[in-house]
Amino acid sequence: MSDDLTGKTYSFDVCVQCKTICCQDANPPLTRKRQKIISDYLQEQKRSAENVFVHAEYSHPTSDSQGYCVFFNKTTGKCSIHQVKPETCKAGPITFDINLRTRKLEFFLKKAEICAYAQIVYENSAQFKEHLEAAKTEIRRLVSELEADALKAILKIEEPQTFKIGEEDLSAGVWEKLGST
């Protein structure tokens, strides 16, 4: 593993050694726009985009029999669509919820016991600030582009091993989309 805790490969170095892989049983939400981006990317790579998405309460990548994301390469430990991966994958280990009572978009960080990288990034304030801003951008995009029913389904998913690290006002467009539930 690299001694450089801020290097571009450091997060991969930590994540590849992890025993609680984020790419297993995660089902990151996909907007229609993200699905098109991924499909186009796969086509450019001369790979099939057939049967790579599940369309249930919300759309997400297909999983194999062990629950691994169809885009996770078990040999390399890398995402095969890293350049165009889903917003929540880019935001990881930061996740979100929407507080309908306060009309706030809330941001959460996974606890160290489920994400070694979360602890490392949290302990480096400059790295954490940079990652948090990038994660917020991705999460805002996701929340604004998801269809209402998909967003409502995602908000039902519990993520108990996280702690709140911030919040911001929910955009009027997202609030309207949720129909002031």
N, C-alpha and C positions, 0 to 999 in steps of 0.2 A: 504494500500500500504506500502511496505517496506520502511524504512528510509534509507536503504543501497542503495545508488545510483549506486553502482558498483556490486551489487549482481547478481547472475545468474538469479533470477526470476524478477529482476526489469523491464527489457524490457517488459516482459509479463504483469506485473502489470500495466504499462503505456498503453500498447497496448490493453488490454482487456477493458479498460475504454474509448477507442477511439470511436468517432462517425463516423469517415471516415476510415472504415476498409480496410486495404490493400488487404484483401482476397476477396474483392468484385470488380468486373469489372477489374481485374488486368491482367489475362491471361499470367502468367509467361511462357516464352519460355522454351521448353523442347528439348533437344537433343535426339537422338535415344538411346544413352547410359543411359541418365537419365530416359527415359521411361522404359527401361529394369530394372533399379535399383528399380524404384517405383513398377513395376509389380511384381518383385521378392519379394519385401518387403510385398506387399499386399497378395501374395500367402503364405508367411511365417505366416502372421497374419490371414490366413484362410478367407480372404476377396476377393471378386471378383475384377478383373482388367478389367472387361468388360465395355465398354463405358465410361471410365474415361478420355480418351484423345480425343481432337479435332485435326484433321489434316486439316488445312486450309492453309493460306499463310505460317504459321509456326505452329508447334504443341504446344499445351498447355493443361492444365487440363480442363475438362468439367466444366460448371457452371450450377447452378440450375436456376429456374425461376426468382429468385431475383438477379442473377448475382454473387452469392457466389461460390467460388471454391468448387468443389466436395469434396475436402479433408478438408474443414473448418468445424469443429464441432461447430454448433451454441450453443449448450448447454454449452460446456466448454470454448468456445472462443479460442480453440487451434487447431493447425494443426494436423490432424490424421496421417500424414506421416512426422512429424517433423524431424525424424532421417534421412530421405532421400529426404527432400523437394528440390524444384528447386533452382538453383544457385541464381537467382534474389531474391528469398524469403530469402535466407541466407544473401544476401548482403544488403537487405533493411535496412534502408531507402536510401541507396546509389544506384544509377543507372548509366547508361553509355550511351555514344554515340561514334560514330567514325567520326572524322573529316577527310574526304577524301582529302581535300586540303592540310592539314598539315601531314597527315598519323599518326595521334595521336589517341590513345584510351583515351577518356576523361571521367572523373568521376564527377558525380553530386550528390548533397545532396538535398533531398526534403525539401521544406520550412516548417517552423514551423506551418503555418496555415493549412497544410494538413497532418502533421505528428508530433505529440507531442514528440515522442521518438527522432526524428531527432534533435530537438532543445536541448533536454537533453543531448544526446550523444555528440553533437557538443560543448556544453559548458564545457564538462569535457575533457580536452586535452588528458589525458592518455587513457581514454576510447575511445575517438574518433580515436586516432592513432591506437589502437589495432583493433577496428572495421573496420577502413578503410583498413588496411592491409589484414584482413580476407576477406573483400568484394572484394578487387582487385583480390585476388586469385580466388574467385568464378567467378567473371566476366571474367577474362582471360580464365578460363577453358571453360566457356560457349561460348565465342566468338571463341575460337579455335576449339571447337567441333561441333558448329552449321553448318549445310549445308549452302552453299552460298546464295541460294534463301531465306532461312529462315532468315538469318542474314540481308539481304537486306530489307526484309519486316519489320523486327523489327526496323531498322534504320529510317523508315518512320514514326514511332510513335512519336508524339510530347509529351513532358513532360514539359510544361511551368512553373510549380511551383517548379522549382529546381534551384540551382546555382552551378556553376562549382567549384570544390574543388581540381582538379588536372588533370594531363594528363601524358601519357608516350608514347614512340614510339610504334607504331603498329607493331606486329611481321610480318616478311616477309611472313610467311605462311598465315596469315589472309589477308594481302594485296593482295597476289596472288589469294586467294579464292575469294576476292571481284572483281577480274579482273580489278583492277585499274579503277573502275567505272567512 
